[in-house]
Amino acid sequence: MGDAPPAAVCRLAAHPNPFNPCTAISFVLDRERDVALSVVDLGGRLIRSRAAGSRTAGTHRVTWDGCDAAGRKVPSGVYFARLRAGAVIESGKLVLVR
């Protein structure tokens, strides 16, 4: 039957938000899934990949330190945590205040 509807797949949240210097991005999966969690800017450009691979059902937590893949601090602004879980994509707004 394919993947479950998005509401049943996961819940994505970040705390604290707004944040400085880091935030914890958490998500809950309804069952084991291949996931990819990334942080993108308003233009959809990849800032940093934070998690990839198979994850079990349950709660997972990943931190983002406000840096890009090269370890450089990104400026204050709005970013998005984007979680791909199977065929479903969920996103949540992250506000970085330097």
PASEBA-1860 file (N, C-alpha, C; in nm, 3 decimals):
! residues 98
1> MGDAPPAA> 0.081/-0.119/0.000/0.000/0.000/0.000/0.085/0.126/0.000 ~ 0.215/0.117/0.017/0.300/0.236/0.017/0.314/0.295/0.155 ~ 0.364/0.418/0.158/0.385/0.487/0.285/0.254/0.535/0.344 ~ 0.252/0.547/0.476/0.135/0.599/0.546/0.119/0.748/0.513 ~ 0.003/0.804/0.537/-0.015/0.947/0.514/0.081/1.028/0.600 ~ 0.119/1.148/0.557/0.217/1.228/0.629/0.190/1.244/0.777 ~ 0.065/1.263/0.819/0.036/1.284/0.960/0.075/1.164/1.045 ~ 0.078/1.046/0.987/0.111/0.925/1.063/0.260/0.894/1.060
9> VCRLAAHP> 0.335/0.962/0.976/0.476/0.929/0.957/0.562/0.982/1.070 ~ 0.556/1.112/1.095/0.647/1.169/1.194/0.596/1.303/1.243 ~ 0.653/1.344/1.354/0.632/1.478/1.407/0.771/1.539/1.419 ~ 0.790/1.655/1.358/0.920/1.722/1.355/0.911/1.848/1.440 ~ 1.008/1.869/1.529/1.010/1.987/1.615/1.154/2.025/1.646 ~ 1.174/2.152/1.680/1.308/2.199/1.719/1.296/2.281/1.847 ~ 1.388/2.256/1.939/1.390/2.329/2.067/1.533/2.357/2.107 ~ 1.572/2.476/2.149/1.488/2.596/2.146/1.475/2.649/2.004
17> NPFNPCTA> 1.378/2.734/1.984/1.354/2.794/1.853/1.271/2.920/1.874 ~ 1.328/3.039/1.855/1.459/3.074/1.800/1.572/3.019/1.888 ~ 1.692/3.010/1.827/1.805/2.950/1.898/1.936/3.025/1.874 ~ 2.028/3.004/1.965/2.166/3.049/1.957/2.238/2.984/2.074 ~ 2.338/2.907/2.059/2.408/2.876/1.936/2.361/2.748/1.868 ~ 2.283/2.662/1.938/2.242/2.537/1.874/2.098/2.502/1.910 ~ 2.041/2.412/1.832/1.905/2.365/1.856/1.900/2.213/1.839 ~ 1.807/2.152/1.907/1.786/2.008/1.895/1.663/1.985/1.807
25> ISFVLDRE> 1.683/1.913/1.700/1.575/1.880/1.608/1.531/1.737/1.639 ~ 1.406/1.722/1.675/1.357/1.588/1.709/1.247/1.547/1.613 ~ 1.239/1.418/1.592/1.133/1.364/1.508/1.094/1.227/1.560 ~ 0.967/1.194/1.540/0.911/1.067/1.584/0.865/0.992/1.461 ~ 0.914/0.870/1.445/0.875/0.786/1.332/0.772/0.682/1.376 ~ 0.676/0.656/1.290/0.573/0.557/1.320/0.624/0.414/1.303 ~ 0.728/0.397/1.222/0.788/0.266/1.199/0.929/0.287/1.144 ~ 1.004/0.179/1.129/1.139/0.191/1.074/1.131/0.247/0.933
33> RDVALSVV> 1.217/0.345/0.906/1.218/0.410/0.775/1.360/0.455/0.742 ~ 1.388/0.467/0.613/1.509/0.534/0.568/1.481/0.683/0.575 ~ 1.570/0.757/0.642/1.548/0.900/0.659/1.669/0.979/0.612 ~ 1.645/1.105/0.581/1.750/1.202/0.553/1.704/1.333/0.612 ~ 1.782/1.388/0.704/1.750/1.516/0.767/1.853/1.618/0.723 ~ 1.807/1.728/0.669/1.898/1.833/0.625/1.847/1.969/0.669 ~ 1.937/2.065/0.671/1.903/2.205/0.699/1.925/2.281/0.570 ~ 1.823/2.356/0.529/1.830/2.435/0.406/1.797/2.580/0.437
41> DLGGRLIR> 1.842/2.671/0.348/1.809/2.812/0.365/1.677/2.843/0.296 ~ 1.638/2.971/0.298/1.510/3.010/0.238/1.503/2.981/0.089 ~ 1.620/2.979/0.022/1.624/2.949/-0.121/1.627/2.800/-0.150 ~ 1.624/2.716/-0.045/1.627/2.571/-0.064/1.766/2.514/-0.081 ~ 1.869/2.599/-0.064/2.008/2.551/-0.076/2.047/2.472/0.049 ~ 2.114/2.361/0.028/2.158/2.276/0.138/2.263/2.349/0.221 ~ 2.239/2.359/0.351/2.335/2.416/0.444/2.414/2.305/0.511 ~ 2.342/2.203/0.557/2.409/2.092/0.625/2.320/1.969/0.630
49> SRAAGSRT> 2.379/1.854/0.608/2.309/1.727/0.627/2.334/1.682/0.769 ~ 2.231/1.637/0.838/2.248/1.602/0.979/2.223/1.455/1.009 ~ 2.146/1.387/0.931/2.121/1.245/0.958/2.079/1.177/0.829 ~ 2.124/1.056/0.812/2.084/0.978/0.695/2.094/0.831/0.729 ~ 2.006/0.753/0.669/2.010/0.608/0.689/1.883/0.558/0.753 ~ 1.884/0.433/0.788/1.767/0.369/0.847/1.756/0.405/0.994 ~ 1.634/0.438/1.036/1.607/0.468/1.176/1.487/0.385/1.220 ~ 1.490/0.341/1.343/1.381/0.260/1.399/1.261/0.348/1.434
57> AGTHRVTW> 1.148/0.285/1.459/1.031/0.357/1.507/1.064/0.420/1.642 ~ 1.008/0.537/1.667/1.030/0.604/1.795/1.086/0.744/1.776 ~ 1.135/0.799/1.886/1.184/0.937/1.889/1.334/0.942/1.860 ~ 1.372/1.038/1.777/1.513/1.059/1.742/1.544/1.207/1.759 ~ 1.669/1.237/1.793/1.709/1.375/1.817/1.844/1.399/1.753 ~ 1.854/1.512/1.682/1.977/1.552/1.616/2.000/1.699/1.649 ~ 2.124/1.738/1.676/2.151/1.879/1.704/2.208/1.948/1.581 ~ 2.181/2.076/1.571/2.243/2.161/1.468/2.305/2.279/1.539
65> DGCDAAGR> 2.433/2.301/1.512/2.510/2.406/1.579/2.513/2.539/1.505 ~ 2.430/2.557/1.404/2.427/2.682/1.329/2.542/2.699/1.233 ~ 2.607/2.588/1.197/2.720/2.592/1.104/2.686/2.516/0.977 ~ 2.757/2.552/0.869/2.739/2.480/0.743/2.825/2.354/0.742 ~ 2.829/2.285/0.630/2.903/2.158/0.619/3.053/2.176/0.637 ~ 3.103/2.298/0.611/3.246/2.326/0.627/3.280/2.375/0.767 ~ 3.180/2.384/0.855/3.203/2.428/0.991/3.197/2.579/1.011 ~ 3.158/2.652/0.906/3.146/2.798/0.917/3.011/2.835/0.976
73> KVPSGVYF> 3.010/2.934/1.066/2.884/2.983/1.122/2.803/3.049/1.013 ~ 2.675/3.014/1.004/2.587/3.079/0.908/2.525/3.201/0.975 ~ 2.483/3.300/0.895/2.429/3.422/0.955/2.291/3.400/1.018 ~ 2.252/3.496/1.100/2.117/3.496/1.156/2.017/3.485/1.042 ~ 1.907/3.421/1.068/1.804/3.412/0.965/1.713/3.293/0.985 ~ 1.630/3.273/0.885/1.534/3.163/0.886/1.589/3.049/0.801 ~ 1.586/2.930/0.857/1.629/2.808/0.790/1.518/2.705/0.807 ~ 1.529/2.595/0.736/1.430/2.489/0.749/1.499/2.356/0.772
81> ARLRAGAV> 1.446/2.281/0.868/1.486/2.141/0.885/1.395/2.063/0.792 ~ 1.454/1.984/0.705/1.375/1.906/0.609/1.404/1.757/0.632 ~ 1.300/1.684/0.665/1.312/1.541/0.692/1.243/1.464/0.581 ~ 1.319/1.379/0.516/1.262/1.286/0.418/1.257/1.150/0.488 ~ 1.136/1.096/0.499/1.116/0.965/0.562/1.040/0.879/0.462 ~ 1.112/0.794/0.391/1.049/0.720/0.282/1.011/0.818/0.173 ~ 0.887/0.814/0.130/0.839/0.903/0.023/0.781/1.033/0.078 ~ 0.782/1.050/0.209/0.721/1.167/0.272/0.828/1.268/0.312
89> IESGKLVL> 0.798/1.396/0.290/0.888/1.503/0.332/0.814/1.592/0.431 ~ 0.876/1.615/0.547/0.823/1.707/0.648/0.926/1.817/0.666 ~ 0.881/1.937/0.700/0.977/2.045/0.725/0.929/2.130/0.842 ~ 1.025/2.197/0.904/0.996/2.286/1.015/1.090/2.404/1.012 ~ 1.038/2.520/1.051/1.116/2.643/1.048/1.211/2.651/1.166 ~ 1.334/2.695/1.139/1.436/2.719/1.241/1.476/2.866/1.232 ~ 1.481/2.935/1.345/1.519/3.076/1.346/1.647/3.089/1.427 ~ 1.755/3.126/1.358/1.886/3.145/1.421/1.906/3.294/1.448
97> VR> 1.936/3.327/1.574/1.960/3.466/1.614/2.101/3.473/1.670 ~ 2.189/3.543/1.601/2.328/3.556/1.648/2.342/3.676/1.739
END
